[in-house]
Amino acid sequence: MKNNKQLLVFTHLSQLLDFVTGIGGFIVPLLIWITKKDEVQDMDYHGKSILNFRISMFLYLIICVPAILLFGLGLLGFLVIGVFYLIFPIMNAIKASNNEEPSYPFSIAFIK
């Protein structure tokens, strides 16, 4: 296995494609993880962390939809999740470049 920090960083930052394409922020990291998890050191762990984060945030978005009816709490949820979508990929890209483990809070471990 080779160590490719740039690919790990790119994988984390590729989540930001959601702001441009809508769904590319899930598909691109998924494809990178599937194709490189056995070739690049730590890609399996980083990829699983990213996908667990993305799936968890999607579920939280779904929960926010009916919560809009409860005094607009869903709108606050959308705002918080949007901030998470922006901040955590950048923070974890920096961690990946420093050979640190990624940390995505509020992630449910769907993929182990």
C-alpha positions in Angstrom: 0.0 0.0 0.0 1.2 3.5 -0.8 0.8 6.6 1.3 -1.1 9.2 -0.7 -2.0 12.2 1.6 -3.1 14.3 -1.4 -5.8 11.8 -2.4 -7.0 11.6 1.2 -7.2 15.4 1.4 -9.0 15.5 -2.0 -11.4 12.9 -0.8 -12.4 15.0 2.2 -12.6 18.2 0.1 -14.6 16.5 -2.6 -17.6 16.6 -0.2 -17.8 20.3 -1.0 -19.0 19.4 -4.5 -22.5 19.4 -3.0 -22.5 23.2 -3.0 -21.9 23.1 -6.7 -23.6 19.9 -8.1 -26.0 18.9 -5.3 -25.0 15.2 -5.0 -21.4 15.1 -6.2 -20.2 15.4 -2.6 -21.5 11.9 -1.9 -20.8 10.2 -5.2 -17.1 11.3 -5.7 -15.9 10.2 -2.2 -17.8 7.0 -2.6 -16.2 6.3 -6.0 -12.7 7.2 -4.7 -13.2 5.0 -1.6 -14.4 2.0 -3.7 -11.6 2.2 -6.2 -8.7 3.1 -3.8 -9.5 1.5 -0.5 -7.1 -1.4 -1.1 -4.4 0.7 -2.7 -3.9 3.8 -0.5 -3.0 3.6 3.1 -5.8 4.7 5.5 -8.2 5.3 2.6 -10.6 2.6 3.9 -10.8 4.3 7.3 -11.1 7.9 5.9 -13.7 6.7 3.3 -15.8 5.0 5.8 -15.7 8.1 8.1 -16.8 10.3 5.2 -19.6 8.0 4.1 -20.9 7.6 7.6 -20.9 11.3 8.1 -22.7 11.9 4.8 -25.4 9.3 5.5 -25.9 10.6 9.0 -26.3 14.2 7.8 -28.8 13.1 5.2 -30.9 11.4 7.8 -30.7 14.5 10.0 -31.9 16.6 7.0 -34.9 14.2 6.6 -35.7 14.7 10.3 -35.5 18.5 9.9 -38.3 18.5 7.3 -41.2 17.7 9.6 -39.4 19.7 12.4 -40.1 22.9 10.4 -43.7 22.6 11.6 -42.4 22.7 15.2 -41.8 26.4 15.6 -39.3 26.4 12.7 -36.8 24.2 14.5 -36.2 22.4 11.2 -34.9 25.6 9.6 -32.3 25.9 12.5 -31.4 22.3 11.8 -30.9 23.0 8.1 -28.6 25.9 9.0 -26.5 23.8 11.5 -26.2 20.9 9.1 -25.1 23.3 6.3 -22.4 24.6 8.6 -21.3 21.1 9.4 -21.2 20.3 5.6 -18.9 23.2 5.1 -16.6 23.1 8.2 -16.0 19.4 8.9 -14.7 18.4 5.4 -12.2 21.2 5.5 -11.1 20.4 9.1 -10.7 16.7 8.2 -8.8 17.5 5.0 -6.3 19.4 7.2 -6.1 16.5 9.6 -5.5 14.1 6.7 -2.6 16.2 5.5 -1.1 16.0 9.0 -1.5 12.2 9.2 -4.3 12.5 11.8 -7.5 10.5 12.1 -10.6 12.1 10.8 -13.3 13.2 13.2 -16.9 13.7 12.1 -19.1 14.3 15.2 -22.7 13.1 15.2 -21.9 10.4 12.7 -23.6 7.1 13.0 -21.4 4.1 12.1 -23.4 2.5 9.3 -20.3 1.2 7.5 -17.8 -0.5 9.8 
